[in-house]
Amino acid sequence: MMKEAIVLDRLKKDIKFKQTDVIHCIGSSNFSLLEIVTSENHKIQEKISTENLIVRRINYNRLSNVGKKELDKAIETIVTEHSDKFVNFFNNAKPIGLRRHQLDLLPMIGVKHRMAIIEHIKKKGKFTSFDDIREIEMMPDPVKVVVNRVIDEIIGGEEIKYNLFTMPYLIKK
């Protein structure tokens, strides 16, 4: 599988006392925020290959302001292009413990939505697309639900105990 990312911002940075072209982007496979050193001129929201490039993982706080503004659009692109992966999440979500379910961790999904999703799968079988999920009564847009969860996981914080879609950024101590 080719390592690809979506460009969030282009900027110049001082690296070893020299102005260097740097790109902030988000990896398509696991939503990692990346900083790439490259002299190529890429457009914002363009898909690029990260093969054979100097890549460094960064956290949300190091992302440029332009990068933060472009983030949800890039995540939405990744989610819609790899929709089968995220539809399968809805199909295969499991309980985490006695009182929590993976679907409960999604923003805008409450107990009634979770029960409706589980009931739909029992009666009609697994979902095949986001459109199938949208048919559930009063269901928020599943793409937006996934995008919001991914953004929450990228930003991190005390309330994020489980990462459903991203690799957590570990801070070295």
Summary of the structure (lengths in Angstrom):
residues: 173
radius of gyration: 18.1
end to end distance: 32.5
largest distance: 63.6
contacts: 472
relative contact order: 0.15
helix: 39%
strand: 21%
